[in-house]
Amino acid sequence: MFNCKAQNDDIVTKVTPEELEVLLTEQKEMKLIDVRTPEEFGAGHISRAENINFFSENFSKSLAELDKEEPLIIYCKSGRRSGKSIAIFKELGFTKIYELEGGVLNWKSKDFEVKTK
């Protein structure tokens, strides 16, 4: 389908903004998780994204409420927080994670749309 870059395991796959656009179009039920702060999320996020703040004390608890068997997509501003959150997703037992390479900054640099609250 496209040239996703798998990390060291079968659980995490990095995707480009173009690949993410295809995933969002073809997988309408796939969850999209923005791990930035609510303020960052409100200033502009990818359509369909749900905000779960990486810095929240309830971050792990909020993730634990998601279906671990369903694939999901995560992103942040540039990739740092989403990269750090992958360990938590894995620890909680998630089986398939897509991570947006370069975060929302990369998404916007390719002129893809962001929504504001």
Backbone as CSV, one residue per row, in Angstrom:
resi,resn,N_x,N_y,N_z,CA_x,CA_y,CA_z,C_x,C_y,C_z
1,MET,0.841,-1.193,0.000,0.000,0.000,0.000,0.879,1.246,0.000
2,PHE,1.723,1.410,0.990,2.666,2.515,1.005,3.890,2.092,1.787
3,ASN,4.894,2.919,1.800,6.195,2.552,2.334,6.377,3.007,3.781
4,CYS,5.582,2.469,4.685,5.715,2.797,6.107,7.041,2.266,6.626
5,LYS,7.601,2.950,7.597,8.877,2.526,8.173,8.636,1.879,9.532
6,ALA,8.788,0.561,9.595,8.617,-0.146,10.864,9.817,0.134,11.755
7,GLN,9.575,0.299,13.053,10.677,0.455,13.994,11.223,-0.934,14.304
8,ASN,11.845,-1.124,15.438,12.501,-2.379,15.771,11.545,-3.533,16.028
9,ASP,10.265,-3.324,15.945,9.312,-4.386,16.222,8.117,-4.270,15.293
10,ASP,7.183,-5.205,15.462,5.999,-5.225,14.606,4.863,-4.382,15.165
11,ILE,5.059,-3.773,16.321,3.985,-3.010,16.955,3.911,-1.585,16.418
12,VAL,5.050,-0.941,16.196,5.085,0.474,15.823,5.532,0.651,14.373
13,THR,4.770,1.474,13.645,5.124,1.829,12.273,5.081,3.341,12.143
14,LYS,6.184,3.938,11.710,6.206,5.385,11.456,5.597,5.639,10.085
15,VAL,4.768,6.696,9.998,4.148,7.053,8.725,4.400,8.521,8.408
16,THR,4.492,8.817,7.127,4.630,10.193,6.658,3.253,10.847,6.659
17,PRO,3.177,12.167,6.528,1.872,12.815,6.421,1.036,12.260,5.259
18,GLU,1.676,11.978,4.142,0.948,11.441,2.990,0.377,10.058,3.299
19,GLU,1.155,9.232,3.991,0.683,7.900,4.372,-0.436,7.994,5.401
20,LEU,-0.332,8.956,6.309,-1.382,9.155,7.304,-2.687,9.551,6.625
21,GLU,-2.614,10.416,5.638,-3.815,10.826,4.905,-4.511,9.606,4.298
22,VAL,-3.740,8.676,3.742,-4.302,7.446,3.174,-4.942,6.603,4.276
23,LEU,-4.244,6.425,5.394,-4.798,5.654,6.516,-6.121,6.239,6.996
24,LEU,-6.164,7.553,7.161,-7.382,8.205,7.657,-8.535,8.069,6.674
25,THR,-8.221,8.052,5.390,-9.254,7.908,4.360,-9.761,6.474,4.289
26,GLU,-8.847,5.524,4.350,-9.213,4.115,4.177,-9.674,3.446,5.465
27,GLN,-9.243,3.929,6.602,-9.560,3.313,7.897,-10.368,4.292,8.747
28,LYS,-11.603,4.496,8.379,-12.436,5.523,9.018,-12.648,5.287,10.515
29,GLU,-12.537,4.036,10.967,-12.758,3.731,12.383,-11.484,3.823,13.217
30,MET,-10.332,3.986,12.576,-9.063,4.019,13.307,-8.970,5.271,14.176
31,LYS,-8.572,5.077,15.437,-8.430,6.207,16.363,-7.155,6.973,16.073
32,LEU,-7.256,8.288,16.209,-6.130,9.200,16.037,-5.948,9.931,17.363
33,ILE,-4.795,9.747,18.006,-4.542,10.304,19.330,-3.464,11.386,19.252
34,ASP,-3.817,12.581,19.707,-2.900,13.720,19.786,-2.444,13.805,21.238
35,VAL,-1.143,13.621,21.486,-0.654,13.584,22.868,-0.118,14.933,23.351
36,ARG,-0.433,16.015,22.634,-0.007,17.355,23.052,-0.917,17.883,24.166
37,THR,-0.600,19.071,24.654,-1.420,19.694,25.696,-2.753,20.152,25.099
38,PRO,-3.774,20.348,25.940,-5.053,20.852,25.439,-4.912,22.204,24.724
39,GLU,-3.997,23.044,25.195,-3.783,24.345,24.555,-3.233,24.167,23.140
40,GLU,-2.253,23.288,22.988,-1.695,23.012,21.659,-2.758,22.401,20.753
41,PHE,-3.524,21.468,21.301,-4.593,20.809,20.550,-5.598,21.844,20.052
42,GLY,-6.003,22.758,20.934,-6.972,23.785,20.575,-6.472,24.741,19.514
43,ALA,-5.159,24.933,19.462,-4.570,25.851,18.480,-4.521,25.247,17.077
44,GLY,-4.700,23.939,16.970,-4.710,23.293,15.663,-4.373,21.823,15.763
45,HIS,-5.302,20.974,15.304,-5.102,19.526,15.357,-5.634,18.880,14.084
46,ILE,-5.239,17.657,13.863,-5.695,16.898,12.702,-7.134,16.466,12.948
47,SER,-7.958,16.591,11.913,-9.363,16.204,12.006,-9.483,14.776,12.537
48,ARG,-10.496,14.530,13.376,-10.777,13.235,14.007,-9.893,12.940,15.204
49,ALA,-8.928,13.791,15.509,-8.016,13.501,16.621,-8.712,13.649,17.965
50,GLU,-8.305,12.798,18.881,-8.731,12.860,20.280,-7.509,13.297,21.080
51,ASN,-7.694,14.237,21.983,-6.568,14.750,22.761,-6.418,13.989,24.073
52,ILE,-5.245,13.371,24.266,-4.883,12.754,25.539,-3.508,13.319,25.892
53,ASN,-3.479,14.237,26.830,-2.288,15.006,27.186,-1.193,14.128,27.806
54,PHE,-0.051,14.055,27.143,1.097,13.282,27.624,1.520,13.712,29.028
55,PHE,1.391,15.001,29.336,1.834,15.523,30.629,0.795,15.371,31.740
56,SER,-0.391,14.877,31.409,-1.436,14.694,32.410,-1.086,13.543,33.351
57,GLU,-1.428,13.701,34.625,-1.192,12.608,35.575,-2.073,11.403,35.256
58,ASN,-3.129,11.607,34.460,-4.037,10.521,34.084,-3.730,9.942,32.703
59,PHE,-2.564,10.261,32.146,-2.233,9.825,30.785,-2.362,8.303,30.625
60,SER,-1.682,7.546,31.463,-1.727,6.077,31.360,-3.139,5.548,31.569
61,LYS,-3.854,6.127,32.527,-5.226,5.691,32.804,-6.127,5.947,31.593
62,SER,-5.962,7.101,30.957,-6.758,7.419,29.764,-6.447,6.456,28.624
63,LEU,-5.177,6.122,28.451,-4.796,5.173,27.401,-5.357,3.788,27.690
64,ALA,-5.348,3.397,28.962,-5.820,2.068,29.350,-7.291,1.861,29.011
65,GLU,-8.045,2.947,28.857,-9.466,2.851,28.524,-9.706,2.584,27.037
66,LEU,-8.664,2.714,26.210,-8.792,2.471,24.772,-8.702,0.974,24.479
67,ASP,-9.244,0.560,23.330,-9.179,-0.836,22.893,-7.758,-1.157,22.432
68,LYS,-7.089,-2.022,23.142,-5.686,-2.342,22.851,-5.502,-3.182,21.595
69,GLU,-6.573,-3.820,21.133,-6.492,-4.667,19.936,-6.696,-3.875,18.649
70,GLU,-7.246,-2.678,18.769,-7.494,-1.852,17.581,-6.262,-1.024,17.255
71,PRO,-5.874,-0.969,15.966,-4.742,-0.111,15.604,-5.080,1.350,15.870
72,LEU,-4.072,2.122,16.239,-4.299,3.549,16.425,-3.102,4.335,15.928
73,ILE,-3.334,5.625,15.733,-2.309,6.536,15.233,-2.036,7.555,16.334
74,ILE,-0.754,7.831,16.589,-0.418,8.851,17.577,0.472,9.916,16.946
75,TYR,0.330,11.120,17.476,1.212,12.209,17.044,1.288,13.268,18.130
76,CYS,2.288,14.131,17.999,2.453,15.274,18.894,2.888,16.458,18.034
77,LYS,3.678,17.348,18.584,4.121,18.518,17.821,5.195,18.143,16.803
78,SER,6.237,17.443,17.267,7.361,17.147,16.371,7.798,15.687,16.382
79,GLY,7.250,14.890,17.270,7.607,13.480,17.349,8.244,13.062,18.659
80,ARG,8.649,14.016,19.460,9.328,13.688,20.722,8.375,13.035,21.731
81,ARG,7.248,13.679,22.018,6.303,13.125,23.009,5.654,11.839,22.522
82,SER,5.309,11.797,21.231,4.707,10.560,20.727,5.717,9.424,20.812
83,GLY,6.983,9.721,20.532,8.026,8.709,20.660,8.158,8.201,22.085
84,LYS,8.117,9.122,23.049,8.205,8.735,24.463,6.964,7.961,24.906
85,SER,5.810,8.307,24.357,4.574,7.649,24.781,4.467,6.217,24.261
86,ILE,5.227,5.885,23.225,5.169,4.534,22.656,5.475,3.476,23.716
87,ALA,6.446,3.731,24.575,6.784,2.769,25.633,5.582,2.510,26.534
88,ILE,4.810,3.546,26.812,3.629,3.400,27.668,2.551,2.603,26.943
89,PHE,2.322,2.917,25.663,1.352,2.151,24.875,1.729,0.666,24.872
90,LYS,3.003,0.376,24.654,3.470,-1.020,24.625,3.279,-1.688,25.983
91,GLU,3.643,-0.980,27.040,3.513,-1.519,28.396,2.062,-1.870,28.708
92,LEU,1.136,-1.082,28.163,-0.288,-1.321,28.397,-0.854,-2.421,27.506
93,GLY,-0.050,-2.905,26.554,-0.483,-4.034,25.736,-1.061,-3.705,24.375
94,PHE,-0.854,-2.493,23.881,-1.349,-2.158,22.543,-0.586,-2.974,21.506
95,THR,-1.289,-3.407,20.460,-0.694,-4.335,19.503,-0.306,-3.714,18.169
96,LYS,-0.870,-2.555,17.815,-0.518,-1.920,16.540,-0.635,-0.408,16.673
97,ILE,0.502,0.282,16.495,0.562,1.733,16.634,1.228,2.325,15.402
98,TYR,0.602,3.349,14.856,1.214,4.142,13.795,1.621,5.473,14.417
99,GLU,2.834,5.931,14.124,3.306,7.209,14.656,3.593,8.153,13.495
100,LEU,2.999,9.350,13.550,3.229,10.349,12.510,4.638,10.901,12.635
101,GLU,5.440,10.669,11.626,6.815,11.166,11.581,6.829,12.689,11.570
102,GLY,7.559,13.289,12.503,7.683,14.745,12.533,6.487,15.470,13.109
103,GLY,5.492,14.730,13.584,4.336,15.312,14.248,3.508,16.260,13.398
104,VAL,2.711,17.075,14.093,1.799,17.991,13.413,2.569,19.072,12.644
105,LEU,3.789,19.373,13.069,4.597,20.340,12.309,4.869,19.818,10.905
106,ASN,5.194,18.546,10.794,5.431,17.931,9.491,4.133,17.890,8.684
107,TRP,3.030,17.550,9.341,1.708,17.507,8.706,1.378,18.868,8.083
108,LYS,1.562,19.934,8.875,1.257,21.286,8.383,2.231,21.721,7.291
109,SER,3.478,21.289,7.382,4.472,21.682,6.369,4.137,21.114,4.994
110,LYS,3.328,20.055,4.977,2.896,19.447,3.711,1.542,20.012,3.269
111,ASP,1.107,21.076,3.943,-0.148,21.772,3.630,-1.406,20.939,3.855
112,PHE,-1.350,19.982,4.793,-2.556,19.262,5.168,-3.320,20.115,6.180
113,GLU,-4.619,19.939,6.206,-5.502,20.774,7.019,-5.402,20.445,8.508
114,VAL,-5.488,21.494,9.324,-5.645,21.333,10.769,-6.913,22.070,11.182
115,LYS,-7.553,21.558,12.221,-8.776,22.177,12.743,-8.455,22.848,14.062
116,THR,-9.198,23.901,14.363,-9.055,24.560,15.654,-10.341,24.376,16.435
117,LYS,-10.214,24.392,17.753,-11.384,24.215,18.623,-12.191,25.471,18.699
